[in-house]
Amino acid sequence: MADKPLLQVRKAGIQFGGLKAVSEVNMEINQGELIGLIGPNGAGKTTCFNLLTGVYVPTEGDILFNGERLNGLPPYKVTRKGIARTFQNIRLFSELSVLDNVKVAYHSLAKHSILSSVFRLPSHFSGEKEMEEKSIEFLKIFQLDKLKDEKAKNLPYGQQRRLEIARALAAGPKLLLLDEPAAGMNPQETHELMELIAFIRNQFDLTILLIEHDMKLVMGICERIYVLDHGQLIAEGTPEVIRNHPKVIEAYLGEEVAGDA
Ligand SMILES: Nc1ncnc2c1ncn2[C@@H]1O[C@H](COP(=O)(O)OP(=O)(O)OP(=O)(O)O)[C@@H](O)[C@H]1O
């Protein structure tokens, strides 16, 4: 018997004043899938992420995660339910070290209490040590462990993007949302990132939804793709279906959608 989808988006949307930024979006994403969300500039992709993560409250429809309605939950509660994200414009604590950027994510979930931290009880130190060890494990996966004491702002752009993913992973998500993870990366970095995304999906039993303009990346690793245009879903299917879909070709008129360039 098939399990129910991990994420169900039912006719969800949001209106800003007179503008329907996203409207009647339906999605069903199953545990373990790696799914793409694409669309021309301004199509509503980041707004969808903001709806899924509680940054915006939908003005229509429902968002269900593990069968539970998320509408109206603030972002930190959505994270605790198991949805973590990265941002289109990197949001790291630029003055903190690479290691501390990951530890911050752990802190939000740490089991030891505030009291034990304030009074520096033994449980505080064991919790802190465990957190540090686990953070370093994440950094190793992203080949950032040797840079752990470097300030985040001093990392090259591609490494900052990887650090953002490491930090999102440290929150222990079931669903990871990646907003243009390859933006600003060169082809070699993008290729390594593709492998890394596929690796962490398997390693951490993750479900991943990613927004990306790099069609080679999207077509190369996603099993299914949703396409937004002017706030509405215009197509859904395998890379093969999307590549040849007339509405997608029309929406991207003049742009590269084949992803095999
Ligand atoms: N808080 C807001 N208030 C008003 N309009 C908004 C708000 N957030 C998004 N929009 C509008 O919603 C539309 C969709 O924007 P969104 O950033 O989601 O697109 P996108 O597909 O992520 O684009 P891009 O690929 O350029 O990042 C745009 O017209 C944008 O101006």
The ligand as an SDF file (V2000), in Angstrom:
LIG
                    3D

 31 33  0  0  0  0  0  0  0  0999 V2000
    5.8660   40.3040   -0.1430 N   0  0  0  0  0  0  0  0  0  0  0  0
    5.4710   40.5520   -1.3870 C   0  0  0  0  0  0  0  0  0  0  0  0
    4.7040   41.6200   -1.6500 N   0  0  0  0  0  0  0  0  0  0  0  0
    4.2990   41.8870   -2.9230 C   0  0  0  0  0  0  0  0  0  0  0  0
    4.6030   41.1390   -3.9840 N   0  0  0  0  0  0  0  0  0  0  0  0
    5.3870   40.0630   -3.7780 C   0  0  0  0  0  0  0  0  0  0  0  0
    5.8570   39.7090   -2.4870 C   0  0  0  0  0  0  0  0  0  0  0  0
    6.6190   38.5720   -2.5920 N   0  0  0  0  0  0  0  0  0  0  0  0
    6.6080   38.2550   -3.8900 C   0  0  0  0  0  0  0  0  0  0  0  0
    5.8780   39.1340   -4.6050 N   0  0  0  0  0  0  0  0  0  0  0  0
    5.6240   39.1060   -6.0580 C   0  0  0  0  0  0  0  0  0  0  0  0
    5.2690   37.7840   -6.3960 O   0  0  0  0  0  0  0  0  0  0  0  0
    5.7450   37.4650   -7.6940 C   0  0  0  0  0  0  0  0  0  0  0  0
    6.5390   36.1830   -7.6470 C   0  0  0  0  0  0  0  0  0  0  0  0
    7.8090   36.4380   -7.0410 O   0  0  0  0  0  0  0  0  0  0  0  0
    8.8290   35.2910   -6.6690 P   0  0  0  0  0  0  0  0  0  0  0  0
   10.0100   35.9490   -6.0160 O   0  0  0  0  0  0  0  0  0  0  0  0
    8.1500   34.2320   -5.9130 O   0  0  0  0  0  0  0  0  0  0  0  0
    9.2490   34.7350   -8.0970 O   0  0  0  0  0  0  0  0  0  0  0  0
   10.3640   33.7060   -8.4900 P   0  0  0  0  0  0  0  0  0  0  0  0
    9.7530   32.7190   -9.4070 O   0  0  0  0  0  0  0  0  0  0  0  0
   11.0290   33.1700   -7.2660 O   0  0  0  0  0  0  0  0  0  0  0  0
   11.3740   34.6220   -9.3060 O   0  0  0  0  0  0  0  0  0  0  0  0
   12.9680   34.5870   -9.5100 P   0  0  0  0  0  0  0  0  0  0  0  0
   13.2790   33.3950  -10.3680 O   0  0  0  0  0  0  0  0  0  0  0  0
   13.2500   35.8650  -10.2110 O   0  0  0  0  0  0  0  0  0  0  0  0
   13.5730   34.5130   -8.1460 O   0  0  0  0  0  0  0  0  0  0  0  0
    6.5430   38.6570   -8.1780 C   0  0  0  0  0  0  0  0  0  0  0  0
    5.7150   39.4360   -9.0040 O   0  0  0  0  0  0  0  0  0  0  0  0
    6.8750   39.3840   -6.8940 C   0  0  0  0  0  0  0  0  0  0  0  0
    7.0570   40.7410   -7.1040 O   0  0  0  0  0  0  0  0  0  0  0  0
  1  2  1  0
  2  3  1  0
  2  7  2  0
  3  4  2  0
  4  5  1  0
  5  6  2  0
  6  7  1  0
  6 10  1  0
  7  8  1  0
  8  9  2  0
  9 10  1  0
 10 11  1  0
 11 12  1  0
 11 30  1  0
 12 13  1  0
 13 14  1  0
 13 28  1  0
 14 15  1  0
 15 16  1  0
 16 17  2  0
 16 18  1  0
 16 19  1  0
 19 20  1  0
 20 21  2  0
 20 22  1  0
 20 23  1  0
 23 24  1  0
 24 25  2  0
 24 26  1  0
 24 27  1  0
 28 29  1  0
 28 30  1  0
 30 31  1  0
M  END
$$$$
